[in-house]
Amino acid sequence: MERVSQEREQVRAEIAALQQRLEVLEADHQQLLKLQATLTGEPVAAERPPLSITTDDVEAGPKTSARVPRPRSAKAPASARAGRRGAKKTGRGEPTWGEILLSYLEGQQQPLSVAEITNGVSAAHLARTVQATAVRTTLEGLVARGKVQRSKQGRSVAYSLVGRQVASEQGLADVASSESA
């Protein structure tokens, strides 16, 4: 009799813990439904099963019906596709990293390393957090688009606008030829 009482108390404690977990999952489910409605533009019926489990539910056993999610469409919703490539401004109306880096490089006469560009941009844009990895990634994207040119000397990498690199190399060649003459 004592063993059965202890087991009942243990099961009640487990039920209480599971009920708390269920409440958290239900809250997460509601947030996901709201997000789905925002992304698809379709209102999603927010049907909520009861949060509390009674002893009748436990004694009745598991339910046999299960909810099956609707299949996803092959294309992403238009609202999700709209924010992808080609967007010129961020959501807050601020310029993109690409625009910031291009405008910074326009004012430079010689190729600069990622560290120099990061320091310059962070000094010019105090309100934004500038990380070297973001700068490097953005610069490599601009190189891939042909807007920025990368030059290497040993292990050092320097970046400049496409037209500037040619001019600076040509200037160095002119200086070298005048010195040898």
C-alpha positions in Angstrom: 0.0 0.0 0.0 2.8 2.4 0.9 4.6 1.6 -2.4 1.5 2.4 -4.4 1.1 5.7 -2.5 4.7 6.6 -3.3 4.3 5.7 -6.9 1.1 7.8 -7.1 2.9 10.8 -5.7 5.8 10.3 -8.1 3.3 10.1 -11.1 1.6 13.3 -9.9 4.9 15.1 -9.7 5.7 13.9 -13.2 2.3 15.1 -14.4 2.9 18.5 -12.9 6.3 18.8 -14.6 4.9 17.7 -17.9 2.0 20.1 -17.5 4.5 23.0 -17.0 6.4 21.8 -20.1 3.2 21.6 -22.0 2.4 25.2 -21.1 5.8 26.3 -22.5 5.3 24.3 -25.6 1.8 25.8 -26.1 3.2 29.3 -25.8 5.9 28.4 -28.3 3.3 27.0 -30.6 1.2 30.2 -30.5 4.3 32.2 -31.4 5.0 29.9 -34.3 1.5 30.2 -35.5 1.7 34.0 -35.4 5.0 33.8 -37.3 3.5 31.5 -39.9 0.5 33.8 -40.4 2.9 36.7 -40.9 5.1 34.9 -43.4 2.2 33.4 -45.4 -0.2 36.3 -45.1 -3.0 33.8 -44.4 -4.8 33.8 -41.1 -4.0 30.6 -39.2 -6.7 29.2 -36.9 -5.2 29.2 -33.4 -6.9 26.2 -31.9 -5.7 25.5 -28.4 -6.2 22.2 -26.7 -6.9 22.3 -23.0 -3.7 23.1 -21.0 -4.6 21.1 -17.9 -4.5 17.4 -17.6 -7.0 15.8 -15.3 -6.8 12.4 -13.8 -9.7 11.4 -16.2 -7.3 12.2 -19.1 -4.6 10.0 -17.5 -6.9 7.1 -16.9 -8.5 7.4 -20.4 -5.1 6.7 -22.0 -3.5 8.3 -25.1 -5.7 9.8 -27.8 -5.7 8.2 -31.2 -6.1 11.2 -33.4 -3.1 13.3 -34.3 -2.8 16.7 -36.1 -1.1 16.5 -39.4 0.6 19.8 -40.5 -0.4 21.0 -44.0 2.2 20.5 -46.7 4.5 23.4 -47.5 4.3 25.0 -50.9 7.3 24.6 -53.2 7.8 28.4 -53.4 8.6 30.7 -50.5 5.9 33.2 -49.6 6.2 36.5 -51.5 6.8 38.4 -48.3 9.8 36.1 -47.5 11.2 36.5 -51.0 10.9 40.2 -51.0 13.6 40.7 -48.4 16.2 38.8 -50.3 18.8 39.9 -52.9 18.5 43.3 -54.5 17.4 45.1 -51.3 19.3 48.4 -51.1 18.4 49.4 -47.6 18.1 47.6 -44.3 14.8 47.3 -42.5 15.5 50.4 -40.4 16.3 52.7 -43.4 20.1 52.5 -42.8 22.6 51.8 -45.7 23.8 48.3 -46.2 27.3 47.2 -45.4 28.1 47.1 -49.1 27.1 50.7 -49.5 29.0 51.8 -46.4 32.2 50.0 -47.6 31.9 51.3 -51.1 31.5 54.9 -50.0 34.4 54.5 -47.6 36.7 53.1 -50.3 35.8 55.9 -52.6 37.6 58.3 -50.4 40.7 56.2 -50.2 43.7 56.6 -52.5 45.4 53.3 -51.9 44.4 49.7 -51.2 43.6 49.0 -47.5 43.6 45.9 -45.3 40.4 44.6 -43.6 41.7 45.9 -40.3 42.2 49.4 -41.7 38.8 49.4 -43.4 37.2 48.2 -40.2 38.8 50.9 -38.1 37.9 53.6 -40.6 34.3 52.5 -40.9 33.8 52.2 -37.2 35.2 55.7 -36.7 32.8 57.0 -39.4 29.8 55.1 -38.2 29.8 55.2 -34.4 26.2 54.1 -34.0 26.8 50.7 -35.8 28.8 47.8 -34.5 31.5 47.0 -37.0 33.1 43.5 -36.9 36.0 42.5 -39.1 34.3 39.3 -40.1 31.3 41.2 -41.5 33.6 43.6 -43.3 35.7 40.8 -44.8 32.6 38.9 -45.9 31.0 42.0 -47.4 34.2 42.9 -49.2 34.5 39.4 -50.7 30.9 39.7 -51.9 31.8 43.0 -53.5 34.9 41.4 -55.1 32.6 38.7 -56.5 30.3 41.4 -58.0 33.3 43.2 -59.6 32.9 46.4 -57.5 36.0 45.9 -55.4 39.4 44.5 -56.3 41.5 42.3 -54.1 45.3 42.4 -54.2 47.7 40.1 -52.3 51.3 40.6 -51.3 52.4 37.5 -49.5 49.8 36.8 -46.8 48.5 40.3 -46.8 45.3 41.1 -48.6 44.3 44.7 -49.5 41.0 45.9 -51.0 40.3 49.0 -53.2 37.7 50.1 -55.7 38.1 48.5 -59.1 39.4 51.7 -60.9 41.6 52.7 -58.0 43.8 49.6 -57.9 44.8 50.0 -61.5 45.7 53.6 -61.0 47.8 53.0 -57.9 49.7 50.1 -59.6 50.2 52.3 -62.7 51.5 55.1 -60.4 53.9 52.7 -58.7 55.1 51.5 -62.1 55.7 55.1 -63.2 57.7 55.8 -60.1 59.8 52.7 -60.5 60.5 53.5 -64.2 61.5 57.1 -63.3 63.8 55.9 -60.6 65.6 53.5 -62.9 66.1 56.1 -65.6 
